[in-house]
Amino acid sequence: MIRRERHDSRKCDICGKRGARTRRIARAYGKGDDFFVIQAVPIVSCPHCGESYLEAETLHELERIKIHRKSFTKKRQVPVATFA
């Protein structure tokens, strides 16, 4: 069974209007040998004010992943493109 969140029931923490949605993105951290990517990071996006933000629980989990990244990450080659 697929659980779907009601998008119109979520209130934006920035503008206070209902309709904010959770979407998932990839975030890159570090550089050089310390570079790594965390996939499927949940962010809240509001169609009314245009803001996107991370919730406190997400920030705590990101910190935990960064601290213990060696046990969470897998080595992969990543193709990179430059936006011109």
HTML snippet that shows the backbone in 3Dmol.js (N, CA, C, O; Angstrom):
<script src="https://3Dmol.org/build/3Dmol-min.js"></script>
<div id="view" style="width:600px;height:400px;position:relative"></div>
<script>
const pdb = `
ATOM      1  N   MET A   1       0.838  -1.185   0.000  1.00  0.00           N
ATOM      2  CA  MET A   1       0.000   0.000   0.000  1.00  0.00           C
ATOM      3  C   MET A   1       0.885   1.250   0.000  1.00  0.00           C
ATOM      4  O   MET A   1       1.811   1.359   0.803  1.00  0.00           O
ATOM      5  N   ILE A   2       0.600   2.174  -0.886  1.00  0.00           N
ATOM      6  CA  ILE A   2       1.352   3.417  -0.971  1.00  0.00           C
ATOM      7  C   ILE A   2       0.642   4.472  -0.130  1.00  0.00           C
ATOM      8  O   ILE A   2      -0.548   4.738  -0.296  1.00  0.00           O
ATOM      9  N   ARG A   3       1.409   5.059   0.772  1.00  0.00           N
ATOM     10  CA  ARG A   3       0.844   6.097   1.634  1.00  0.00           C
ATOM     11  C   ARG A   3       1.124   7.452   1.009  1.00  0.00           C
ATOM     12  O   ARG A   3       2.276   7.779   0.723  1.00  0.00           O
ATOM     13  N   ARG A   4       0.099   8.231   0.800  1.00  0.00           N
ATOM     14  CA  ARG A   4       0.268   9.554   0.213  1.00  0.00           C
ATOM     15  C   ARG A   4      -0.137  10.615   1.228  1.00  0.00           C
ATOM     16  O   ARG A   4      -1.185  10.520   1.868  1.00  0.00           O
ATOM     17  N   GLU A   5       0.708  11.615   1.360  1.00  0.00           N
ATOM     18  CA  GLU A   5       0.432  12.719   2.266  1.00  0.00           C
ATOM     19  C   GLU A   5      -0.539  13.674   1.592  1.00  0.00           C
ATOM     20  O   GLU A   5      -0.423  13.940   0.395  1.00  0.00           O
ATOM     21  N   ARG A   6      -1.490  14.189   2.349  1.00  0.00           N
ATOM     22  CA  ARG A   6      -2.386  15.205   1.800  1.00  0.00           C
ATOM     23  C   ARG A   6      -1.616  16.502   1.699  1.00  0.00           C
ATOM     24  O   ARG A   6      -1.244  17.089   2.715  1.00  0.00           O
ATOM     25  N   HIS A   7      -1.376  16.952   0.479  1.00  0.00           N
ATOM     26  CA  HIS A   7      -0.548  18.127   0.259  1.00  0.00           C
ATOM     27  C   HIS A   7      -1.214  19.403   0.748  1.00  0.00           C
ATOM     28  O   HIS A   7      -0.522  20.321   1.187  1.00  0.00           O
ATOM     29  N   ASP A   8      -2.549  19.486   0.683  1.00  0.00           N
ATOM     30  CA  ASP A   8      -3.210  20.719   1.060  1.00  0.00           C
ATOM     31  C   ASP A   8      -3.372  20.864   2.571  1.00  0.00           C
ATOM     32  O   ASP A   8      -3.815  21.912   3.039  1.00  0.00           O
ATOM     33  N   SER A   9      -3.024  19.836   3.341  1.00  0.00           N
ATOM     34  CA  SER A   9      -3.200  19.904   4.783  1.00  0.00           C
ATOM     35  C   SER A   9      -1.967  20.430   5.505  1.00  0.00           C
ATOM     36  O   SER A   9      -2.043  20.748   6.692  1.00  0.00           O
ATOM     37  N   ARG A  10      -0.831  20.530   4.814  1.00  0.00           N
ATOM     38  CA  ARG A  10       0.412  20.962   5.453  1.00  0.00           C
ATOM     39  C   ARG A  10       0.514  22.486   5.420  1.00  0.00           C
ATOM     40  O   ARG A  10       0.289  23.112   4.385  1.00  0.00           O
ATOM     41  N   LYS A  11       0.852  23.067   6.557  1.00  0.00           N
ATOM     42  CA  LYS A  11       0.980  24.516   6.669  1.00  0.00           C
ATOM     43  C   LYS A  11       2.453  24.917   6.540  1.00  0.00           C
ATOM     44  O   LYS A  11       3.326  24.299   7.148  1.00  0.00           O
ATOM     45  N   CYS A  12       2.717  25.944   5.752  1.00  0.00           N
ATOM     46  CA  CYS A  12       4.074  26.445   5.560  1.00  0.00           C
ATOM     47  C   CYS A  12       4.541  27.148   6.835  1.00  0.00           C
ATOM     48  O   CYS A  12       3.820  27.974   7.395  1.00  0.00           O
ATOM     49  N   ASP A  13       5.744  26.819   7.288  1.00  0.00           N
ATOM     50  CA  ASP A  13       6.310  27.458   8.481  1.00  0.00           C
ATOM     51  C   ASP A  13       6.739  28.897   8.212  1.00  0.00           C
ATOM     52  O   ASP A  13       6.960  29.654   9.157  1.00  0.00           O
ATOM     53  N   ILE A  14       6.861  29.288   6.954  1.00  0.00           N
ATOM     54  CA  ILE A  14       7.305  30.643   6.609  1.00  0.00           C
ATOM     55  C   ILE A  14       6.117  31.600   6.500  1.00  0.00           C
ATOM     56  O   ILE A  14       6.066  32.614   7.196  1.00  0.00           O
ATOM     57  N   CYS A  15       5.159  31.273   5.620  1.00  0.00           N
ATOM     58  CA  CYS A  15       4.043  32.197   5.384  1.00  0.00           C
ATOM     59  C   CYS A  15       2.764  31.811   6.121  1.00  0.00           C
ATOM     60  O   CYS A  15       1.853  32.628   6.250  1.00  0.00           O
ATOM     61  N   GLY A  16       2.690  30.565   6.609  1.00  0.00           N
ATOM     62  CA  GLY A  16       1.519  30.125   7.367  1.00  0.00           C
ATOM     63  C   GLY A  16       0.355  29.632   6.531  1.00  0.00           C
ATOM     64  O   GLY A  16      -0.668  29.228   7.084  1.00  0.00           O
ATOM     65  N   LYS A  17       0.483  29.655   5.202  1.00  0.00           N
ATOM     66  CA  LYS A  17      -0.612  29.193   4.349  1.00  0.00           C
ATOM     67  C   LYS A  17      -0.544  27.685   4.165  1.00  0.00           C
ATOM     68  O   LYS A  17       0.532  27.092   4.243  1.00  0.00           O
ATOM     69  N   ARG A  18      -1.680  27.075   3.925  1.00  0.00           N
ATOM     70  CA  ARG A  18      -1.746  25.637   3.682  1.00  0.00           C
ATOM     71  C   ARG A  18      -1.420  25.336   2.225  1.00  0.00           C
ATOM     72  O   ARG A  18      -1.648  26.157   1.337  1.00  0.00           O
ATOM     73  N   GLY A  19      -0.875  24.128   1.998  1.00  0.00           N
ATOM     74  CA  GLY A  19      -0.560  23.706   0.639  1.00  0.00           C
ATOM     75  C   GLY A  19       0.907  23.385   0.431  1.00  0.00           C
ATOM     76  O   GLY A  19       1.306  23.007  -0.671  1.00  0.00           O
ATOM     77  N   ALA A  20       1.720  23.529   1.474  1.00  0.00           N
ATOM     78  CA  ALA A  20       3.137  23.198   1.347  1.00  0.00           C
ATOM     79  C   ALA A  20       3.295  21.707   1.065  1.00  0.00           C
ATOM     80  O   ALA A  20       2.505  20.891   1.542  1.00  0.00           O
ATOM     81  N   ARG A  21       4.309  21.359   0.296  1.00  0.00           N
ATOM     82  CA  ARG A  21       4.547  19.967  -0.093  1.00  0.00           C
ATOM     83  C   ARG A  21       5.953  19.531   0.280  1.00  0.00           C
ATOM     84  O   ARG A  21       6.889  20.331   0.300  1.00  0.00           O
ATOM     85  N   THR A  22       6.078  18.261   0.572  1.00  0.00           N
ATOM     86  CA  THR A  22       7.392  17.688   0.814  1.00  0.00           C
ATOM     87  C   THR A  22       7.865  17.060  -0.483  1.00  0.00           C
ATOM     88  O   THR A  22       7.147  16.278  -1.107  1.00  0.00           O
ATOM     89  N   ARG A  23       9.082  17.411  -0.885  1.00  0.00           N
ATOM     90  CA  ARG A  23       9.690  16.773  -2.053  1.00  0.00           C
ATOM     91  C   ARG A  23      11.090  16.335  -1.662  1.00  0.00           C
ATOM     92  O   ARG A  23      11.610  16.759  -0.629  1.00  0.00           O
ATOM     93  N   ARG A  24      11.693  15.504  -2.464  1.00  0.00           N
ATOM     94  CA  ARG A  24      13.001  14.942  -2.127  1.00  0.00           C
ATOM     95  C   ARG A  24      14.037  15.401  -3.130  1.00  0.00           C
ATOM     96  O   ARG A  24      13.797  15.412  -4.338  1.00  0.00           O
ATOM     97  N   ILE A  25      15.199  15.781  -2.609  1.00  0.00           N
ATOM     98  CA  ILE A  25      16.286  16.285  -3.442  1.00  0.00           C
ATOM     99  C   ILE A  25      17.594  15.595  -3.048  1.00  0.00           C
ATOM    100  O   ILE A  25      17.651  14.882  -2.046  1.00  0.00           O
ATOM    101  N   ALA A  26      18.626  15.810  -3.832  1.00  0.00           N
ATOM    102  CA  ALA A  26      19.975  15.352  -3.488  1.00  0.00           C
ATOM    103  C   ALA A  26      20.761  16.563  -3.007  1.00  0.00           C
ATOM    104  O   ALA A  26      20.650  17.647  -3.580  1.00  0.00           O
ATOM    105  N   ARG A  27      21.555  16.381  -1.955  1.00  0.00           N
ATOM    106  CA  ARG A  27      22.399  17.458  -1.422  1.00  0.00           C
ATOM    107  C   ARG A  27      23.846  16.990  -1.425  1.00  0.00           C
ATOM    108  O   ARG A  27      24.140  15.863  -1.028  1.00  0.00           O
ATOM    109  N   ALA A  28      24.743  17.849  -1.869  1.00  0.00           N
ATOM    110  CA  ALA A  28      26.168  17.534  -1.900  1.00  0.00           C
ATOM    111  C   ALA A  28      26.863  18.226  -0.735  1.00  0.00           C
ATOM    112  O   ALA A  28      26.526  19.353  -0.375  1.00  0.00           O
ATOM    113  N   TYR A  29      27.842  17.531  -0.150  1.00  0.00           N
ATOM    114  CA  TYR A  29      28.599  18.058   0.985  1.00  0.00           C
ATOM    115  C   TYR A  29      30.080  17.813   0.772  1.00  0.00           C
ATOM    116  O   TYR A  29      30.462  16.858   0.095  1.00  0.00           O
ATOM    117  N   GLY A  30      30.915  18.666   1.345  1.00  0.00           N
ATOM    118  CA  GLY A  30      32.356  18.496   1.299  1.00  0.00           C
ATOM    119  C   GLY A  30      32.941  18.820  -0.064  1.00  0.00           C
ATOM    120  O   GLY A  30      32.255  19.306  -0.964  1.00  0.00           O
ATOM    121  N   LYS A  31      34.246  18.531  -0.188  1.00  0.00           N
ATOM    122  CA  LYS A  31      34.933  18.715  -1.468  1.00  0.00           C
ATOM    123  C   LYS A  31      36.150  17.807  -1.507  1.00  0.00           C
ATOM    124  O   LYS A  31      36.606  17.308  -0.478  1.00  0.00           O
ATOM    125  N   GLY A  32      36.657  17.606  -2.691  1.00  0.00           N
ATOM    126  CA  GLY A  32      37.816  16.730  -2.858  1.00  0.00           C
ATOM    127  C   GLY A  32      37.510  15.319  -2.391  1.00  0.00           C
ATOM    128  O   GLY A  32      36.473  14.754  -2.737  1.00  0.00           O
ATOM    129  N   ASP A  33      38.421  14.747  -1.598  1.00  0.00           N
ATOM    130  CA  ASP A  33      38.240  13.384  -1.093  1.00  0.00           C
ATOM    131  C   ASP A  33      37.089  13.272  -0.092  1.00  0.00           C
ATOM    132  O   ASP A  33      36.601  12.171   0.163  1.00  0.00           O
ATOM    133  N   ASP A  34      36.652  14.396   0.478  1.00  0.00           N
ATOM    134  CA  ASP A  34      35.563  14.393   1.453  1.00  0.00           C
ATOM    135  C   ASP A  34      34.191  14.634   0.814  1.00  0.00           C
ATOM    136  O   ASP A  34      33.184  14.705   1.518  1.00  0.00           O
ATOM    137  N   PHE A  35      34.147  14.762  -0.523  1.00  0.00           N
ATOM    138  CA  PHE A  35      32.890  15.020  -1.216  1.00  0.00           C
ATOM    139  C   PHE A  35      31.978  13.799  -1.169  1.00  0.00           C
ATOM    140  O   PHE A  35      32.419  12.677  -1.414  1.00  0.00           O
ATOM    141  N   PHE A  36      30.687  14.026  -0.848  1.00  0.00           N
ATOM    142  CA  PHE A  36      29.694  12.966  -0.940  1.00  0.00           C
ATOM    143  C   PHE A  36      28.309  13.569  -1.122  1.00  0.00           C
ATOM    144  O   PHE A  36      28.100  14.754  -0.860  1.00  0.00           O
ATOM    145  N   VAL A  37      27.374  12.756  -1.568  1.00  0.00           N
ATOM    146  CA  VAL A  37      26.013  13.195  -1.861  1.00  0.00           C
ATOM    147  C   VAL A  37      25.039  12.407  -0.992  1.00  0.00           C
ATOM    148  O   VAL A  37      25.176  11.195  -0.828  1.00  0.00           O
ATOM    149  N   ILE A  38      24.058  13.108  -0.440  1.00  0.00           N
ATOM    150  CA  ILE A  38      22.964  12.448   0.276  1.00  0.00           C
ATOM    151  C   ILE A  38      21.735  12.576  -0.611  1.00  0.00           C
ATOM    152  O   ILE A  38      21.305  13.681  -0.942  1.00  0.00           O
ATOM    153  N   GLN A  39      21.174  11.433  -0.990  1.00  0.00           N
ATOM    154  CA  GLN A  39      20.006  11.415  -1.868  1.00  0.00           C
ATOM    155  C   GLN A  39      18.716  11.373  -1.059  1.00  0.00           C
ATOM    156  O   GLN A  39      18.712  10.968   0.104  1.00  0.00           O
ATOM    157  N   ALA A  40      17.636  11.792  -1.680  1.00  0.00           N
ATOM    158  CA  ALA A  40      16.279  11.710  -1.132  1.00  0.00           C
ATOM    159  C   ALA A  40      16.107  12.495   0.169  1.00  0.00           C
ATOM    160  O   ALA A  40      15.421  12.045   1.087  1.00  0.00           O
ATOM    161  N   VAL A  41      16.734  13.668   0.239  1.00  0.00           N
ATOM    162  CA  VAL A  41      16.585  14.535   1.411  1.00  0.00           C
ATOM    163  C   VAL A  41      15.231  15.234   1.315  1.00  0.00           C
ATOM    164  O   VAL A  41      14.960  15.899   0.315  1.00  0.00           O
ATOM    165  N   PRO A  42      14.365  15.100   2.341  1.00  0.00           N
ATOM    166  CA  PRO A  42      13.051  15.747   2.271  1.00  0.00           C
ATOM    167  C   PRO A  42      13.140  17.236   2.574  1.00  0.00           C
ATOM    168  O   PRO A  42      13.678  17.648   3.602  1.00  0.00           O
ATOM    169  N   ILE A  43      12.600  18.038   1.654  1.00  0.00           N
ATOM    170  CA  ILE A  43      12.488  19.477   1.897  1.00  0.00           C
ATOM    171  C   ILE A  43      11.023  19.861   1.744  1.00  0.00           C
ATOM    172  O   ILE A  43      10.270  19.212   1.017  1.00  0.00           O
ATOM    173  N   VAL A  44      10.637  20.904   2.426  1.00  0.00           N
ATOM    174  CA  VAL A  44       9.270  21.414   2.340  1.00  0.00           C
ATOM    175  C   VAL A  44       9.294  22.604   1.392  1.00  0.00           C
ATOM    176  O   VAL A  44      10.101  23.519   1.556  1.00  0.00           O
ATOM    177  N   SER A  45       8.406  22.590   0.398  1.00  0.00           N
ATOM    178  CA  SER A  45       8.306  23.681  -0.575  1.00  0.00           C
ATOM    179  C   SER A  45       6.905  24.265  -0.526  1.00  0.00           C
ATOM    180  O   SER A  45       5.915  23.534  -0.494  1.00  0.00           O
ATOM    181  N   CYS A  46       6.832  25.582  -0.521  1.00  0.00           N
ATOM    182  CA  CYS A  46       5.530  26.256  -0.474  1.00  0.00           C
ATOM    183  C   CYS A  46       5.235  26.910  -1.817  1.00  0.00           C
ATOM    184  O   CYS A  46       6.039  27.703  -2.309  1.00  0.00           O
ATOM    185  N   PRO A  47       4.084  26.584  -2.419  1.00  0.00           N
ATOM    186  CA  PRO A  47       3.733  27.197  -3.696  1.00  0.00           C
ATOM    187  C   PRO A  47       3.269  28.648  -3.545  1.00  0.00           C
ATOM    188  O   PRO A  47       3.205  29.384  -4.531  1.00  0.00           O
ATOM    189  N   HIS A  48       2.948  29.061  -2.322  1.00  0.00           N
ATOM    190  CA  HIS A  48       2.442  30.420  -2.096  1.00  0.00           C
ATOM    191  C   HIS A  48       3.567  31.440  -1.962  1.00  0.00           C
ATOM    192  O   HIS A  48       3.570  32.458  -2.655  1.00  0.00           O
ATOM    193  N   CYS A  49       4.521  31.173  -1.075  1.00  0.00           N
ATOM    194  CA  CYS A  49       5.608  32.141  -0.855  1.00  0.00           C
ATOM    195  C   CYS A  49       6.879  31.779  -1.617  1.00  0.00           C
ATOM    196  O   CYS A  49       7.799  32.593  -1.707  1.00  0.00           O
ATOM    197  N   GLY A  50       6.941  30.550  -2.174  1.00  0.00           N
ATOM    198  CA  GLY A  50       8.088  30.138  -2.965  1.00  0.00           C
ATOM    199  C   GLY A  50       9.280  29.655  -2.151  1.00  0.00           C
ATOM    200  O   GLY A  50      10.310  29.298  -2.723  1.00  0.00           O
ATOM    201  N   GLU A  51       9.160  29.638  -0.839  1.00  0.00           N
ATOM    202  CA  GLU A  51      10.271  29.207   0.019  1.00  0.00           C
ATOM    203  C   GLU A  51      10.365  27.687   0.095  1.00  0.00           C
ATOM    204  O   GLU A  51       9.362  26.982  -0.010  1.00  0.00           O
ATOM    205  N   SER A  52      11.579  27.200   0.278  1.00  0.00           N
ATOM    206  CA  SER A  52      11.851  25.791   0.541  1.00  0.00           C
ATOM    207  C   SER A  52      12.729  25.748   1.780  1.00  0.00           C
ATOM    208  O   SER A  52      13.636  26.565   1.938  1.00  0.00           O
ATOM    209  N   TYR A  53      12.452  24.784   2.662  1.00  0.00           N
ATOM    210  CA  TYR A  53      13.237  24.706   3.890  1.00  0.00           C
ATOM    211  C   TYR A  53      13.319  23.273   4.393  1.00  0.00           C
ATOM    212  O   TYR A  53      12.506  22.418   4.042  1.00  0.00           O
ATOM    213  N   LEU A  54      14.332  23.038   5.230  1.00  0.00           N
ATOM    214  CA  LEU A  54      14.528  21.749   5.875  1.00  0.00           C
ATOM    215  C   LEU A  54      13.961  21.829   7.280  1.00  0.00           C
ATOM    216  O   LEU A  54      14.131  22.836   7.968  1.00  0.00           O
ATOM    217  N   GLU A  55      13.286  20.770   7.708  1.00  0.00           N
ATOM    218  CA  GLU A  55      12.757  20.731   9.064  1.00  0.00           C
ATOM    219  C   GLU A  55      13.862  20.308  10.038  1.00  0.00           C
ATOM    220  O   GLU A  55      14.875  19.743   9.628  1.00  0.00           O
ATOM    221  N   ALA A  56      13.659  20.585  11.321  1.00  0.00           N
ATOM    222  CA  ALA A  56      14.661  20.296  12.351  1.00  0.00           C
ATOM    223  C   ALA A  56      15.055  18.818  12.369  1.00  0.00           C
ATOM    224  O   ALA A  56      16.240  18.501  12.471  1.00  0.00           O
ATOM    225  N   GLU A  57      14.082  17.912  12.270  1.00  0.00           N
ATOM    226  CA  GLU A  57      14.385  16.473  12.264  1.00  0.00           C
ATOM    227  C   GLU A  57      15.292  16.111  11.097  1.00  0.00           C
ATOM    228  O   GLU A  57      16.207  15.299  11.243  1.00  0.00           O
ATOM    229  N   THR A  58      15.041  16.707   9.947  1.00  0.00           N
ATOM    230  CA  THR A  58      15.857  16.447   8.760  1.00  0.00           C
ATOM    231  C   THR A  58      17.284  16.944   8.982  1.00  0.00           C
ATOM    232  O   THR A  58      18.245  16.257   8.636  1.00  0.00           O
ATOM    233  N   LEU A  59      17.421  18.133   9.557  1.00  0.00           N
ATOM    234  CA  LEU A  59      18.760  18.678   9.825  1.00  0.00           C
ATOM    235  C   LEU A  59      19.537  17.785  10.789  1.00  0.00           C
ATOM    236  O   LEU A  59      20.734  17.566  10.605  1.00  0.00           O
ATOM    237  N   HIS A  60      18.861  17.270  11.817  1.00  0.00           N
ATOM    238  CA  HIS A  60      19.530  16.368  12.764  1.00  0.00           C
ATOM    239  C   HIS A  60      19.981  15.085  12.077  1.00  0.00           C
ATOM    240  O   HIS A  60      21.083  14.597  12.328  1.00  0.00           O
ATOM    241  N   GLU A  61      19.128  14.538  11.208  1.00  0.00           N
ATOM    242  CA  GLU A  61      19.482  13.314  10.492  1.00  0.00           C
ATOM    243  C   GLU A  61      20.631  13.562   9.513  1.00  0.00           C
ATOM    244  O   GLU A  61      21.505  12.709   9.361  1.00  0.00           O
ATOM    245  N   LEU A  62      20.639  14.709   8.855  1.00  0.00           N
ATOM    246  CA  LEU A  62      21.749  15.042   7.956  1.00  0.00           C
ATOM    247  C   LEU A  62      23.064  15.117   8.725  1.00  0.00           C
ATOM    248  O   LEU A  62      24.090  14.634   8.248  1.00  0.00           O
ATOM    249  N   GLU A  63      23.039  15.713   9.901  1.00  0.00           N
ATOM    250  CA  GLU A  63      24.249  15.783  10.724  1.00  0.00           C
ATOM    251  C   GLU A  63      24.723  14.389  11.129  1.00  0.00           C
ATOM    252  O   GLU A  63      25.921  14.107  11.113  1.00  0.00           O
ATOM    253  N   ARG A  64      23.780  13.518  11.492  1.00  0.00           N
ATOM    254  CA  ARG A  64      24.121  12.143  11.863  1.00  0.00           C
ATOM    255  C   ARG A  64      24.758  11.409  10.683  1.00  0.00           C
ATOM    256  O   ARG A  64      25.752  10.701  10.848  1.00  0.00           O
ATOM    257  N   ILE A  65      24.184  11.582   9.495  1.00  0.00           N
ATOM    258  CA  ILE A  65      24.727  10.938   8.299  1.00  0.00           C
ATOM    259  C   ILE A  65      26.120  11.483   8.002  1.00  0.00           C
ATOM    260  O   ILE A  65      27.020  10.715   7.661  1.00  0.00           O
ATOM    261  N   LYS A  66      26.312  12.799   8.126  1.00  0.00           N
ATOM    262  CA  LYS A  66      27.625  13.384   7.854  1.00  0.00           C
ATOM    263  C   LYS A  66      28.679  12.866   8.832  1.00  0.00           C
ATOM    264  O   LYS A  66      29.807  12.578   8.432  1.00  0.00           O
ATOM    265  N   ILE A  67      28.324  12.746  10.098  1.00  0.00           N
ATOM    266  CA  ILE A  67      29.271  12.255  11.110  1.00  0.00           C
ATOM    267  C   ILE A  67      29.659  10.799  10.838  1.00  0.00           C
ATOM    268  O   ILE A  67      30.825  10.430  10.981  1.00  0.00           O
ATOM    269  N   HIS A  68      28.689   9.977  10.449  1.00  0.00           N
ATOM    270  CA  HIS A  68      28.917   8.544  10.241  1.00  0.00           C
ATOM    271  C   HIS A  68      28.924   8.179   8.758  1.00  0.00           C
ATOM    272  O   HIS A  68      28.575   7.054   8.398  1.00  0.00           O
ATOM    273  N   ARG A  69      29.317   9.114   7.895  1.00  0.00           N
ATOM    274  CA  ARG A  69      29.184   8.905   6.447  1.00  0.00           C
ATOM    275  C   ARG A  69      29.905   7.685   5.924  1.00  0.00           C
ATOM    276  O   ARG A  69      29.452   7.073   4.957  1.00  0.00           O
ATOM    277  N   LYS A  70      31.013   7.316   6.535  1.00  0.00           N
ATOM    278  CA  LYS A  70      31.761   6.149   6.032  1.00  0.00           C
ATOM    279  C   LYS A  70      30.941   4.868   6.129  1.00  0.00           C
ATOM    280  O   LYS A  70      31.113   3.966   5.309  1.00  0.00           O
ATOM    281  N   SER A  71      30.055   4.771   7.113  1.00  0.00           N
ATOM    282  CA  SER A  71      29.232   3.570   7.238  1.00  0.00           C
ATOM    283  C   SER A  71      27.962   3.645   6.375  1.00  0.00           C
ATOM    284  O   SER A  71      27.308   2.626   6.155  1.00  0.00           O
ATOM    285  N   PHE A  72      27.610   4.844   5.887  1.00  0.00           N
ATOM    286  CA  PHE A  72      26.398   5.011   5.083  1.00  0.00           C
ATOM    287  C   PHE A  72      26.660   5.095   3.585  1.00  0.00           C
ATOM    288  O   PHE A  72      25.782   4.765   2.788  1.00  0.00           O
ATOM    289  N   THR A  73      27.846   5.529   3.193  1.00  0.00           N
ATOM    290  CA  THR A  73      28.081   5.814   1.779  1.00  0.00           C
ATOM    291  C   THR A  73      28.641   4.622   1.019  1.00  0.00           C
ATOM    292  O   THR A  73      29.254   3.717   1.585  1.00  0.00           O
ATOM    293  N   LYS A  74      28.403   4.660  -0.294  1.00  0.00           N
ATOM    294  CA  LYS A  74      28.965   3.694  -1.231  1.00  0.00           C
ATOM    295  C   LYS A  74      29.741   4.493  -2.261  1.00  0.00           C
ATOM    296  O   LYS A  74      29.315   5.580  -2.649  1.00  0.00           O
ATOM    297  N   LYS A  75      30.863   3.974  -2.706  1.00  0.00           N
ATOM    298  CA  LYS A  75      31.662   4.648  -3.725  1.00  0.00           C
ATOM    299  C   LYS A  75      30.979   4.491  -5.081  1.00  0.00           C
ATOM    300  O   LYS A  75      30.598   3.385  -5.465  1.00  0.00           O
ATOM    301  N   ARG A  76      30.824   5.612  -5.811  1.00  0.00           N
ATOM    302  CA  ARG A  76      30.290   5.609  -7.160  1.00  0.00           C
ATOM    303  C   ARG A  76      30.973   6.708  -7.951  1.00  0.00           C
ATOM    304  O   ARG A  76      31.405   7.718  -7.396  1.00  0.00           O
ATOM    305  N   GLN A  77      31.063   6.500  -9.233  1.00  0.00           N
ATOM    306  CA  GLN A  77      31.545   7.573 -10.107  1.00  0.00           C
ATOM    307  C   GLN A  77      30.361   8.462 -10.395  1.00  0.00           C
ATOM    308  O   GLN A  77      29.254   7.984 -10.643  1.00  0.00           O
ATOM    309  N   VAL A  78      30.599   9.761 -10.361  1.00  0.00           N
ATOM    310  CA  VAL A  78      29.518  10.708 -10.591  1.00  0.00           C
ATOM    311  C   VAL A  78      29.852  11.580 -11.779  1.00  0.00           C
ATOM    312  O   VAL A  78      30.829  12.328 -11.739  1.00  0.00           O
ATOM    313  N   PRO A  79      29.053  11.502 -12.849  1.00  0.00           N
ATOM    314  CA  PRO A  79      29.264  12.417 -13.966  1.00  0.00           C
ATOM    315  C   PRO A  79      28.841  13.834 -13.547  1.00  0.00           C
ATOM    316  O   PRO A  79      27.847  14.006 -12.842  1.00  0.00           O
ATOM    317  N   VAL A  80      29.603  14.841 -13.986  1.00  0.00           N
ATOM    318  CA  VAL A  80      29.337  16.218 -13.607  1.00  0.00           C
ATOM    319  C   VAL A  80      29.189  17.065 -14.858  1.00  0.00           C
ATOM    320  O   VAL A  80      30.002  16.962 -15.777  1.00  0.00           O
ATOM    321  N   ALA A  81      28.154  17.904 -14.904  1.00  0.00           N
ATOM    322  CA  ALA A  81      27.941  18.844 -16.001  1.00  0.00           C
ATOM    323  C   ALA A  81      28.003  20.254 -15.442  1.00  0.00           C
ATOM    324  O   ALA A  81      27.668  20.485 -14.280  1.00  0.00           O
ATOM    325  N   THR A  82      28.430  21.193 -16.268  1.00  0.00           N
ATOM    326  CA  THR A  82      28.484  22.588 -15.864  1.00  0.00           C
ATOM    327  C   THR A  82      27.359  23.348 -16.534  1.00  0.00           C
ATOM    328  O   THR A  82      27.178  23.256 -17.748  1.00  0.00           O
ATOM    329  N   PHE A  83      26.613  24.088 -15.762  1.00  0.00           N
ATOM    330  CA  PHE A  83      25.554  24.937 -16.295  1.00  0.00           C
ATOM    331  C   PHE A  83      26.197  26.164 -16.891  1.00  0.00           C
ATOM    332  O   PHE A  83      26.850  26.930 -16.181  1.00  0.00           O
ATOM    333  N   ALA A  84      26.022  26.366 -18.191  1.00  0.00           N
ATOM    334  CA  ALA A  84      26.699  27.492 -18.855  1.00  0.00           C
ATOM    335  C   ALA A  84      25.796  28.693 -18.984  1.00  0.00           C
ATOM    336  O   ALA A  84      26.211  29.722 -19.518  1.00  0.00           O
TER     337      ALA A  84
END
`;
const viewer = $3Dmol.createViewer("view");
viewer.addModel(pdb, "pdb");
viewer.setStyle({}, {cartoon: {color: "spectrum"}});
viewer.zoomTo();
viewer.render();
</script>
